[in-house]
Structures are given as structure tokens and as C-alpha cells.
Amino acid sequence: MHRTARVALRVTSGQRRRCFGLLRSAGDVWACVLEVNGWRRRRRDVPLVGYQELCRVLAVSGPGTFGELDSTGARSVLRRFSDAWFAAVKRRNDGDVSARFPRRRRGLVPVRWYHGTFTLDGHRVRVPCAKGAPPLWVRLVRELPYPVEQVRSVTLLCEGGRLFLDVTAEVPVAAYPPGEGPDPARVAGVDLGIIHP
């Protein structure tokens, strides 16, 4: 099972500027995909929405096109766009005519890095940056609720003007000896919420 914890960041002014630069660069990647698909729509071409197609277009742009944002972070934005597009297609196919395709620009877009691309060292996290950029270390305001070896991804995001890191970990599901587990006749429901889970 995967669980995510949101941890605030304690950053210097320089680190804050660089983190917001990464989020703005991710917004530029999002806007670039919208712009390319806008051109294709005007030419009546098929839109570029598949993750692998988008990655090929990103690879052509070359390194350093999106500031300090590395290719892994840029691909996470492409994954988010592709998932949003296909979720809208699925909802429309299921009869939901109010489902909208992603066509709105965003100033700041969350950036995700997967296991092996970032470094966790106690309260510190090294966020990957583009080749040639100095390493970016940020400090967490509290300990992670998961062991470091269980962490699978980190997502840099901004909420209410503050920087956070969503840390996703793979945690084992509780196993019970036969006859000692919870009563299967009892049921609990959890409202995940729409805006704030």
C-alpha cells in the first residue's frame, strides 16, 4: 500500500527562489504542451497526449530549455498532463459531458521525482536539478513518518504561498495470524474528500 505525507520545507531565501523556479519551469512545460497541441488543433492534426509521444517532443527540446528543471521532473509534468487528458476521455466516454480536457495554463505545477533520483539524509532532501546547476538541498520541518528505504517518490509543490514536499512511501499491509484478525463483519468508511483528502 502507498501512503503520502505532506511535510513543510524550511528554506533560505535562495533555496526558496530556486524551488519556485522549478515550479515555474514545470508550469512552462505544461504551457508548452498546451501551445503545441493548440497549433496541432488549428492544423486539424491529432493532439499529442500520450506520455511517450510527449517525452519524445521533450527530448528534442534539449537540456536547459526549462531552467534548472531536470528531465525527470519535466517528465513528471508530462505524465500529469497525459493522465489528466485520458481521465477526461474516460469520463466523456462514460457519459459525463462536463468533463474538460486540460487546456488551462498554470503558473506553478508540482514536480515529482521517483526513487533513485533524489537523496534523503535525515531532515535534508537533495532535489535533482538540471545538469550544470548546483545541487539543491532543502530541509524538512519534521521527521519523515516512514523509513527512508520505503520512500518511493517526493513531490515539490506550493500551497498557500508555502513550499511542501509530498513524500510517498510503500508501507506493508498489516498481516494477522489466522483467527486473530479484525472482524470481517465490521465495516468502516473513509471520506477522502475532493479538494483536501
C-alpha positions as CSV (number, residue, x, y, z in Angstrom):
1,M,0.0,0.0,0.0
2,H,1.3,3.5,-0.8
3,R,0.9,6.4,1.7
4,T,1.7,10.1,1.3
5,A,2.7,12.6,4.0
6,R,2.9,16.3,3.3
7,V,5.9,17.9,5.0
8,A,6.6,21.6,5.0
9,L,10.1,22.9,4.0
10,R,12.4,25.2,5.9
11,V,14.3,27.0,3.2
12,T,16.6,30.0,2.9
13,S,15.6,32.8,0.5
14,G,18.0,31.4,-2.2
15,Q,16.5,27.9,-1.8
16,R,13.0,29.3,-1.9
17,R,13.8,31.2,-5.1
18,R,15.2,28.1,-6.7
19,C,12.3,25.9,-5.6
20,F,9.8,28.4,-7.0
21,G,11.9,28.5,-10.2
22,L,11.5,24.7,-10.5
23,L,7.7,25.0,-10.1
24,R,7.5,27.8,-12.6
25,S,9.6,25.8,-15.1
26,A,7.2,22.9,-14.6
27,G,4.4,25.4,-15.5
28,D,6.4,26.3,-18.6
29,V,6.5,22.6,-19.6
30,W,2.7,22.5,-19.1
31,A,2.2,25.6,-21.2
32,C,4.5,24.3,-23.9
33,V,2.4,21.2,-24.2
34,L,-0.8,23.3,-24.4
35,E,0.8,25.5,-27.1
36,V,2.0,22.6,-29.2
37,N,-1.5,21.0,-29.0
38,G,-3.1,24.4,-29.9
39,W,-1.0,24.5,-33.1
40,R,-2.0,20.9,-33.9
41,R,-5.6,21.6,-33.3
42,R,-5.6,24.6,-35.6
43,R,-4.0,22.4,-38.3
44,R,-6.6,19.7,-37.5
45,D,-3.9,17.3,-36.5
46,V,-4.2,14.6,-33.8
47,P,-3.2,16.1,-30.4
48,L,0.0,14.9,-28.7
49,V,-1.4,13.4,-25.5
50,G,0.4,10.0,-25.0
51,Y,3.2,10.1,-22.4
52,Q,5.8,8.5,-24.7
53,E,4.9,10.9,-27.5
54,L,5.3,13.9,-25.2
55,C,8.6,12.6,-23.9
56,R,10.0,12.4,-27.5
57,V,9.0,16.0,-28.0
58,L,10.7,17.0,-24.7
59,A,13.9,15.2,-25.7
60,V,14.1,17.2,-28.9
61,S,13.9,20.5,-26.9
62,G,17.3,19.7,-25.4
63,P,18.8,20.2,-21.9
64,G,18.5,23.6,-20.2
65,T,15.3,24.6,-22.1
66,F,13.3,24.8,-18.8
67,G,15.8,26.4,-16.5
68,E,17.0,24.2,-13.6
69,L,14.2,21.6,-14.1
70,D,15.8,18.3,-14.9
71,S,14.3,15.8,-17.4
72,T,12.9,13.6,-14.7
73,G,10.9,16.5,-13.2
74,A,9.8,17.6,-16.7
75,R,8.6,14.1,-17.5
76,S,6.5,14.0,-14.3
77,V,4.7,17.1,-15.6
78,L,4.1,15.3,-19.0
79,R,2.8,12.3,-17.0
80,R,0.4,14.5,-15.1
81,F,-0.9,16.1,-18.4
82,S,-1.3,12.7,-20.1
83,D,-3.2,11.3,-17.1
84,A,-5.5,14.3,-17.0
85,W,-6.2,14.0,-20.7
86,F,-7.1,10.3,-20.6
87,A,-9.1,10.8,-17.4
88,A,-11.2,13.4,-19.3
89,V,-11.6,11.0,-22.2
90,K,-12.8,8.2,-19.9
91,R,-15.3,10.4,-18.2
92,R,-16.6,11.6,-21.5
93,N,-16.9,8.0,-22.8
94,D,-18.9,7.2,-19.6
95,G,-21.4,10.0,-20.4
96,D,-20.1,12.9,-18.4
97,V,-20.3,15.8,-20.9
98,S,-19.0,18.3,-18.3
99,A,-15.5,16.6,-18.3
100,R,-12.9,19.1,-19.6
101,F,-9.6,18.4,-21.2
102,P,-6.5,20.1,-19.7
103,R,-6.3,23.4,-21.6
104,R,-5.7,25.9,-18.8
105,R,-2.3,27.3,-18.2
106,R,-0.8,27.1,-14.7
107,G,1.8,29.3,-13.2
108,L,3.2,26.7,-10.8
109,V,2.9,23.0,-11.4
110,P,4.0,20.3,-8.8
111,V,7.1,18.4,-9.7
112,R,7.6,14.7,-8.8
113,W,10.8,12.7,-8.6
114,Y,10.9,9.0,-8.2
115,H,13.1,6.6,-6.2
116,G,16.8,6.8,-7.1
117,T,16.6,10.4,-8.4
118,F,16.6,12.2,-5.1
119,T,18.6,11.8,-1.8
120,L,17.1,11.7,1.7
121,D,19.5,12.4,4.6
122,G,17.7,12.8,7.9
123,H,15.9,16.2,7.8
124,R,17.5,17.1,4.4
125,V,16.5,16.2,0.9
126,R,18.5,16.8,-2.3
127,V,16.2,17.7,-5.1
128,P,17.5,16.9,-8.6
129,C,18.3,19.8,-10.9
130,A,19.3,20.1,-14.5
131,K,22.9,19.2,-15.5
132,G,25.3,22.0,-14.7
133,A,23.1,23.5,-11.9
134,P,24.4,23.4,-8.3
135,P,22.8,20.8,-6.1
136,L,19.6,21.9,-4.2
137,W,19.4,20.7,-0.7
138,V,16.2,21.6,1.3
139,R,15.4,21.0,5.0
140,L,12.2,19.3,6.2
141,V,10.5,20.9,9.3
142,R,9.9,17.4,10.8
143,E,11.0,13.8,10.6
144,L,9.5,11.7,7.9
145,P,6.8,9.3,9.2
146,Y,8.3,6.5,7.0
147,P,11.6,4.7,7.0
148,V,13.9,6.1,4.2
149,E,14.1,2.7,2.4
150,Q,10.2,2.7,2.0
151,V,10.1,6.1,0.3
152,R,9.2,5.8,-3.4
153,S,8.7,9.4,-4.6
154,V,8.8,13.1,-3.5
155,T,6.7,15.9,-5.0
156,L,7.6,19.5,-4.6
157,L,4.5,21.8,-4.5
158,C,3.3,25.1,-3.3
159,E,0.1,25.6,-1.3
160,G,-0.9,29.0,0.1
161,G,2.4,30.5,-0.8
162,R,4.3,27.9,1.3
163,L,6.6,25.1,-0.1
164,F,5.8,21.5,0.8
165,L,7.2,18.1,-0.1
166,D,4.7,15.2,-0.5
167,V,6.6,12.1,0.4
168,T,5.1,8.8,-0.9
169,A,6.2,5.6,0.7
170,E,5.3,1.9,0.2
171,V,4.2,0.6,3.5
172,P,3.5,-3.1,4.2
173,V,-0.1,-4.1,4.8
174,A,-0.8,-5.5,8.3
175,A,-0.9,-9.3,8.4
176,Y,-2.6,-11.2,11.2
177,P,-2.3,-14.8,12.3
178,P,-5.3,-16.9,11.4
179,G,-8.2,-16.2,13.7
180,E,-6.7,-13.0,15.2
181,G,-7.5,-10.5,12.5
182,P,-10.2,-7.8,12.6
183,D,-13.8,-8.9,12.4
184,P,-14.8,-9.1,8.7
185,A,-18.4,-8.3,9.5
186,R,-17.4,-4.8,10.7
187,V,-17.1,-2.1,8.0
188,A,-15.6,1.4,8.2
189,G,-15.9,4.1,5.6
190,V,-13.4,6.9,4.8
191,D,-14.4,10.1,3.0
192,L,-11.2,11.0,1.1
193,G,-12.7,14.4,0.1
194,I,-12.5,16.1,-3.3
195,I,-10.3,19.1,-2.6
196,H,-8.4,18.1,0.6
197,P,-8.0,14.3,1.2
